[in-house]
Amino acid sequence: MRSGIFVIVLAVVAVVGYLSVYVVNPTQQALVLRFGQITEAPKTEPGLYFKIPFVQNVVYLDKRILNLNMPPLEPISSDKKRLIVDAFARYRISDPVLFYQRVQNVLTANRRLSTLLQSSLRSEVGRTSFVALVRDDRSGVMDNIRRDVSANAEELGIEVIDVKIRRADLPDANSQAIYARMQTERQREATEIRAQGEEQSRRIRSRADRDATVIEAEANRDAEIIRGDGDAERNRIFAEAFGADPEFFAFYRSMQAYESGLQSGDTSLVLSPDSSFFRFFKDPTGVNAPAGGGDDGGTGISTRSPSLAAQ
């Protein structure tokens, strides 16, 4: 009988002892409540703690940084463009007592914080242009949202660590329209550039043709001048040679006439036997050659075609 009572007492003591202690993990902070009221300072350090069983109970709150994922919003920017914005926030419980008094748990805190974040985001995007949000001042916009949300979240015992915008873009229908307009503008610019290039090409080609014509005309002119000067120089040299030795010059000219007139070909020569053309054949000096006429201007050469020679 005594042993049974002892076992019962021992069991009761064990249960009371078990209910009198609680453990706080490194990732937790604890609040001790008595009939729903906070009676002690929050336990933020890990370790073993004691409480009054059946009277006090313990509420654990997370001490780590928590994530808040917000559904995509469709705010309107300052330049009247409807956007799709996807954002998230990171926060932690900075004041466990105030947090428990205002929201009690993380689920409720997420709902309250999401409302604050959506309101701040819509307000900030409404003051910002689409280009600034997407490209020029995205980090500044996120900092403004974080400061605004932090100021309101302090009343909930929450410290907002960061606010980030994952995506800020136009709706698909607007994007397709903008892409089509951009493509049309680029095609128009390309067509204009090609037209300007073709005009420039024609201008350069016409200028080159004109310059080529001018250069060719000047070259022909210079060639004619040089050719005329050459002919004049040749005639002068011939005249000087004739004046120096008329007999040798007459002999040299006759030799040239023999060379060009006695070549093989279809042309026939009709000559008088006493033509002066043969004066160097009869007399090497050409002095005693008979004077002959002819249509050769003194050489006695008459050139006819084969048909005329036959007649």
C-alpha positions as CSV (number, residue, x, y, z in Angstrom):
1,M,0.0,0.0,0.0
2,R,2.8,2.4,1.0
3,S,4.7,1.5,-2.2
4,G,1.7,2.3,-4.4
5,I,1.2,5.7,-2.7
6,F,5.0,6.3,-3.1
7,V,4.8,5.6,-6.8
8,I,1.8,7.9,-7.2
9,V,3.5,10.7,-5.4
10,L,6.7,10.1,-7.4
11,A,4.6,10.3,-10.6
12,V,2.9,13.5,-9.5
13,V,6.3,15.0,-8.6
14,A,7.7,14.0,-12.0
15,V,4.7,15.5,-13.9
16,V,4.9,18.7,-11.9
17,G,8.6,18.9,-12.4
18,Y,8.2,18.4,-16.1
19,L,5.5,21.0,-16.3
20,S,7.7,23.4,-14.3
21,V,10.6,23.7,-16.8
22,Y,10.8,24.7,-20.5
23,V,13.6,25.0,-23.0
24,V,14.3,27.9,-25.3
25,N,16.2,27.0,-28.4
26,P,18.7,29.3,-30.1
27,T,16.2,30.1,-32.9
28,Q,13.4,31.0,-30.4
29,Q,12.4,33.6,-27.9
30,A,9.7,32.8,-25.2
31,L,7.0,34.7,-23.4
32,V,5.7,33.5,-20.1
33,L,1.9,34.1,-19.7
34,R,-0.2,33.9,-16.5
35,F,-3.8,33.5,-17.4
36,G,-3.1,35.2,-20.8
37,Q,-1.1,38.1,-19.3
38,I,2.7,38.5,-19.8
39,T,4.2,38.3,-16.3
40,E,7.9,38.2,-17.1
41,A,10.5,39.7,-19.5
42,P,10.8,37.7,-22.7
43,K,13.4,35.0,-22.7
44,T,15.7,35.7,-25.7
45,E,18.7,33.6,-24.7
46,P,18.7,29.8,-25.2
47,G,18.6,27.6,-22.1
48,L,16.5,25.9,-19.4
49,Y,13.9,28.0,-17.6
50,F,11.3,27.4,-14.9
51,K,7.6,28.3,-14.6
52,I,4.7,27.7,-12.4
53,P,2.8,24.7,-13.7
54,F,-0.9,24.9,-14.5
55,V,-0.7,28.6,-13.9
56,Q,1.8,29.8,-16.4
57,N,2.2,28.8,-20.0
58,V,4.9,29.6,-22.5
59,V,4.5,31.1,-26.0
60,Y,7.4,30.6,-28.4
61,L,8.2,33.2,-31.1
62,D,10.7,32.8,-33.9
63,K,13.9,34.8,-33.5
64,R,15.1,34.3,-37.1
65,I,14.6,36.5,-40.1
66,L,11.2,35.7,-41.7
67,N,10.1,36.0,-45.3
68,L,6.9,37.6,-46.5
69,N,5.9,36.7,-50.1
70,M,3.3,39.1,-51.5
71,P,1.0,38.3,-54.4
72,P,1.6,40.3,-57.7
73,L,0.0,43.7,-57.8
74,E,-1.1,45.9,-60.7
75,P,-0.4,49.5,-59.6
76,I,-0.4,52.5,-62.0
77,S,2.8,54.5,-62.4
78,S,3.0,58.3,-62.5
79,D,3.0,58.2,-66.3
80,K,-0.3,56.4,-66.3
81,K,1.0,52.9,-67.2
82,R,-0.5,49.8,-65.5
83,L,2.3,47.6,-64.2
84,I,2.6,44.1,-62.8
85,V,4.8,44.3,-59.6
86,D,6.0,41.3,-57.7
87,A,7.7,42.1,-54.4
88,F,8.7,40.4,-51.1
89,A,10.0,41.5,-47.7
90,R,12.2,40.1,-44.9
91,Y,11.6,41.0,-41.3
92,R,12.1,39.8,-37.8
93,I,10.3,40.1,-34.4
94,S,12.2,42.9,-32.6
95,D,9.8,43.4,-29.7
96,P,8.2,40.0,-28.6
97,V,5.9,41.6,-26.1
98,L,4.5,44.2,-28.4
99,F,4.3,41.6,-31.2
100,Y,2.2,39.3,-29.1
101,Q,0.0,42.1,-27.9
102,R,-0.7,43.3,-31.4
103,V,-0.7,40.3,-33.7
104,Q,0.1,37.3,-31.4
105,N,1.4,35.0,-34.2
106,V,3.3,35.0,-37.4
107,L,0.3,34.3,-39.7
108,T,-1.5,37.3,-38.5
109,A,1.7,39.4,-38.7
110,N,2.1,38.3,-42.3
111,R,-1.4,39.5,-43.2
112,R,-0.9,42.9,-41.4
113,L,2.5,43.4,-42.9
114,S,1.3,42.4,-46.4
115,T,-1.4,45.1,-46.2
116,L,1.2,47.7,-45.2
117,L,3.5,46.6,-48.0
118,Q,0.8,46.7,-50.7
119,S,-0.3,50.1,-49.6
120,S,3.2,51.5,-49.5
121,L,4.1,50.0,-52.9
122,R,1.0,51.3,-54.6
123,S,1.7,54.8,-53.2
124,E,5.4,54.8,-54.2
125,V,4.8,53.4,-57.7
126,G,2.1,56.0,-58.2
127,R,4.8,58.7,-57.7
128,T,7.4,57.0,-59.9
129,S,7.6,56.7,-63.7
130,F,7.9,53.4,-65.4
131,V,11.4,54.1,-66.7
132,A,12.6,55.1,-63.2
133,L,11.1,52.0,-61.6
134,V,12.5,49.6,-64.2
135,R,15.8,51.1,-64.9
136,D,16.9,54.5,-63.5
137,D,15.9,54.5,-59.8
138,R,14.7,51.0,-58.8
139,S,16.9,50.7,-55.7
140,G,15.7,54.2,-54.5
141,V,12.1,53.1,-54.9
142,M,12.7,49.9,-52.8
143,D,14.5,52.0,-50.1
144,N,11.5,54.4,-49.9
145,I,9.1,51.4,-49.6
146,R,11.2,49.8,-46.9
147,R,11.4,53.0,-44.8
148,D,7.6,53.6,-45.1
149,V,6.8,50.0,-44.1
150,S,9.3,50.0,-41.3
151,A,7.8,53.1,-39.7
152,N,4.3,51.4,-39.6
153,A,5.7,47.9,-38.7
154,E,7.4,49.2,-35.5
155,E,4.0,49.5,-33.9
156,L,3.6,45.7,-34.4
157,G,7.0,44.9,-32.8
158,I,8.4,44.1,-36.2
159,E,11.7,45.3,-37.8
160,V,11.6,45.2,-41.6
161,I,15.1,44.2,-42.8
162,D,14.6,44.6,-46.6
163,V,12.1,45.0,-49.3
164,K,12.8,43.8,-52.9
165,I,11.0,44.0,-56.1
166,R,11.3,40.8,-58.1
167,R,9.6,42.0,-61.2
168,A,8.2,45.2,-62.5
169,D,6.8,45.0,-66.0
170,L,3.9,45.8,-68.2
171,P,1.1,43.4,-68.7
172,D,1.5,41.0,-71.6
173,A,-1.0,42.8,-73.8
174,N,0.7,46.1,-73.3
175,S,4.1,44.6,-73.7
176,Q,3.1,43.1,-77.1
177,A,1.8,46.5,-78.2
178,I,4.9,48.3,-77.1
179,Y,7.1,45.7,-78.8
180,A,5.1,46.1,-82.0
181,R,5.4,49.9,-81.8
182,M,9.2,49.7,-81.1
183,Q,9.6,47.3,-84.1
184,T,7.7,49.7,-86.3
185,E,9.8,52.6,-85.2
186,R,13.0,50.6,-85.8
187,Q,11.9,49.6,-89.2
188,R,11.0,53.2,-90.1
189,E,14.4,54.3,-88.8
190,A,16.1,51.5,-90.8
191,T,14.2,52.5,-94.0
192,E,15.2,56.1,-93.5
193,I,18.8,55.3,-92.9
194,R,18.9,53.0,-96.0
195,A,17.3,55.9,-98.1
196,Q,19.9,58.3,-96.8
197,G,22.6,55.8,-97.6
198,E,21.3,55.3,-101.1
199,E,21.1,59.0,-101.7
200,Q,24.6,59.5,-100.4
201,S,25.8,56.6,-102.6
202,R,24.2,58.1,-105.7
203,R,25.7,61.4,-104.9
204,I,29.2,59.9,-104.5
205,R,28.8,57.8,-107.6
206,S,27.7,60.8,-109.7
207,R,30.5,62.9,-108.3
208,A,33.0,60.1,-109.1
209,D,31.6,59.7,-112.7
210,R,31.9,63.5,-113.2
211,D,35.4,63.5,-111.9
212,A,36.3,60.5,-114.1
213,T,34.9,62.3,-117.2
214,V,36.8,65.5,-116.3
215,I,40.0,63.5,-115.7
216,E,39.6,61.6,-118.9
217,A,38.9,64.7,-120.9
218,E,41.9,66.5,-119.4
219,A,44.0,63.4,-120.1
220,N,42.9,63.3,-123.8
221,R,43.6,67.0,-124.1
222,D,47.0,66.6,-122.6
223,A,47.6,63.6,-124.9
224,E,46.6,65.6,-128.0
225,I,48.8,68.5,-126.9
226,I,51.8,66.1,-126.3
227,R,51.1,64.3,-129.6
228,G,51.0,67.7,-131.5
229,D,54.2,68.7,-129.8
230,G,55.7,65.4,-130.8
231,D,54.6,65.7,-134.4
232,A,55.9,69.3,-134.5
233,E,59.2,68.1,-133.0
234,R,59.4,65.3,-135.5
235,N,58.7,67.6,-138.5
236,R,61.3,70.0,-137.1
237,I,63.8,67.2,-136.9
238,F,62.9,66.0,-140.4
239,A,63.3,69.6,-141.7
240,E,66.7,70.0,-140.0
241,A,67.8,66.6,-141.4
242,F,66.6,67.5,-144.9
243,G,68.4,70.8,-144.7
244,A,71.6,69.2,-143.5
245,D,71.7,66.6,-146.3
246,P,68.9,66.7,-148.9
247,E,70.3,63.8,-150.9
248,F,70.5,61.5,-148.0
249,F,67.1,62.5,-146.8
250,A,65.7,61.7,-150.3
251,F,67.4,58.4,-150.2
252,Y,66.1,57.6,-146.7
253,R,62.6,58.5,-147.7
254,S,62.8,56.4,-150.8
255,M,64.0,53.4,-148.7
256,Q,61.0,53.9,-146.4
257,A,58.7,54.0,-149.4
258,Y,60.3,50.7,-150.8
259,E,59.8,49.0,-147.4
260,S,56.2,50.1,-147.1
261,G,55.2,49.8,-150.7
262,L,56.7,46.4,-151.6
263,Q,55.2,44.4,-148.8
264,S,53.1,41.4,-149.6
265,G,49.3,41.9,-149.6
266,D,46.3,42.4,-151.7
267,T,47.2,45.8,-153.0
268,S,48.7,46.0,-156.5
269,L,51.1,48.7,-157.7
270,V,50.8,50.0,-161.3
271,L,54.0,51.9,-162.1
272,S,55.5,53.4,-165.2
273,P,58.9,51.9,-166.2
274,D,60.5,55.3,-166.2
275,S,58.9,56.3,-162.9
276,S,61.1,58.2,-160.5
277,F,60.2,55.6,-157.9
278,F,62.9,53.3,-159.4
279,R,65.5,56.0,-159.6
280,F,67.7,54.4,-156.9
281,F,67.4,51.1,-158.7
282,K,68.8,52.6,-161.9
283,D,71.3,54.9,-160.3
284,P,72.4,54.5,-156.6
285,T,72.8,58.3,-156.4
286,G,69.3,58.9,-157.9
287,V,70.7,61.8,-159.9
288,N,70.4,60.5,-163.5
289,A,67.0,58.8,-162.9
290,P,64.4,59.9,-165.5
291,A,61.7,62.3,-164.3
292,G,58.4,60.6,-164.2
293,G,55.0,61.5,-163.4
294,G,52.4,59.8,-161.3
295,D,49.9,60.4,-158.7
296,D,52.4,59.7,-155.8
297,G,53.5,63.3,-155.5
298,G,57.0,62.7,-157.1
299,T,57.6,59.1,-156.4
300,G,55.7,57.7,-159.3
301,I,53.6,55.3,-157.2
302,S,50.0,54.6,-158.0
303,T,48.1,52.3,-155.7
304,R,45.0,50.5,-156.8
305,S,42.9,47.7,-155.7
306,P,43.2,44.3,-157.4
307,S,40.0,44.8,-159.3
308,L,41.2,48.1,-160.8
309,A,44.6,46.6,-161.6
310,A,42.9,43.8,-163.6
311,Q,41.0,46.3,-165.6
